[in-house]
């Protein structure tokens, strides 16, 4: 039905290149440890987040983790080839990169237990731990005779050396772990018991975060407890900490939202990363949360203060960096009428309207400011409106405000798009042009040369790639169609980007070629129709999400080609 497909060699090469683009390792990769069932050191009961009874397995599973026991599987002697199984699964975006499992096994020759991962999905799960008795000799591991079922007994019983199972690197990375018990014939007995697990979960994406207020964003002199207001999201492990740094050195950390206690670490692993009891321990998004910091943690004197936001895996993104002076001891006190202060004010430039360092910014687009919002490229332009108020809540007239854009790719620089002046009611309005995925910020500087905004409001726009595909409306069998297209919006890397050319067949879009654009986003392809019956066929060009390209995935409107008789 589909003619003009690529040759096998070209097809294989194109797929290999696509895989290289999509699977290239991220510049960011953090991890945390997940403890399950019981604490490996104290045997105290813990949740079993991520572990579920495998669908279709025989119901002989016992969860006694709450009494410091374990997740126990017992082969059922009432039937043959009955499988009991637990599965550990990760949410999207998290990968198992290491794991230590503490287990007991006691299996006769009629039953066996095993642990596995789906490292090679094409050939089924990879078994990396297997236990089955031989003849009259059972397979036993761990302190089987001293099996405990309550906290007092377990605390008095250390793990035996053969309790400990290190998941081999050949079975990782993976998104699942399995452990199973199987009865081969009636009359089998034994059990496989996972009493504790230490699972390392890795995340290769950063959180998204912006500052929305707080006196740490405006004050040039820091004393005592001060705060910053943060809006952030992380759809994988969740928004975890705000980190305060002085000249690049971390001096304080604060959990942004405890999430009912789930986001408070259970402890710290030997590699220095956090231990949690849930796969997604922290809230996936927070909105204008005020985070306090005791600035006495900062050394007195001038310094560069930076605030970062991390996810539970430790991936961090900076949200604020500014020159400040910490004055908790008074040693560096700048007096109101000193020459030093006068020189500092002169360097900051002319006053902007009231020169108010505690101004606030309101927006009429509050819904858009709350969290990232999706747009098509054709509709990515938007009008933003708001009002500037002074420290007393009164409208600030004749103040200069500016609109900036920070494209959503690593190493991007903030660009000023426009300036305007507030009217008599302190109101401002901007028309942002079409653009990529980005953070748009409207800000007010107290003085003309100030490096940062005193008051600001930000909007995080996620924009789908715009694609145009052109082709003739009709053609005869055996003729060649010349497809031409363009990826809109700019930001195309020097090496170009990949485009999937697709045909709609049997109600589904199916790829017929993987194309590569030039640096201007232009691409083309020749397609030859087979001599088949008259019909109308629909095609489109799709751009997948690509590293370093500040657009979400997007597709062109379908184009129809009528095949003449």
Secondary structure by P-SEA (a helix, b strand, c coil): cccccccaaaaaaaaaaaaaaaaccccbbbbbbbbcccccccccbbbbccccccccccccccccccccccbbbbbbccccccccbbbbbbccccccccbbbbbbbbbcccccccccccccccccccccbbbbbcccbbbbccccccccccaaaaaacccccccccccccccccccbbbbbbbbccccccccccccbbbbbbbbcbbbbbbbcccccccccccccbbbbbbbbccccccbbbbbbbcccccccccccccccccccccccccccbbbbcccccccccccbbbbbbccccccccbbbbbbbbbcccccccccbbbbbbbccccccccccccaaaaaaaaaacccccccccbbbbbbccccccccbbbbccccccccccbbbbccccccccccccbbbbbccccbbbbbbcbbbbbccccbbbbbbcccccbbbbbbccccccccccccbbbbbbbbcbbbbbbbbccccccbbbbbbbbbccccccccbbbbbbbbbcccbbbbcbbbbbcccccccbbbbbccccbbbbbbbcccccccccccccccccbbbbbbcc
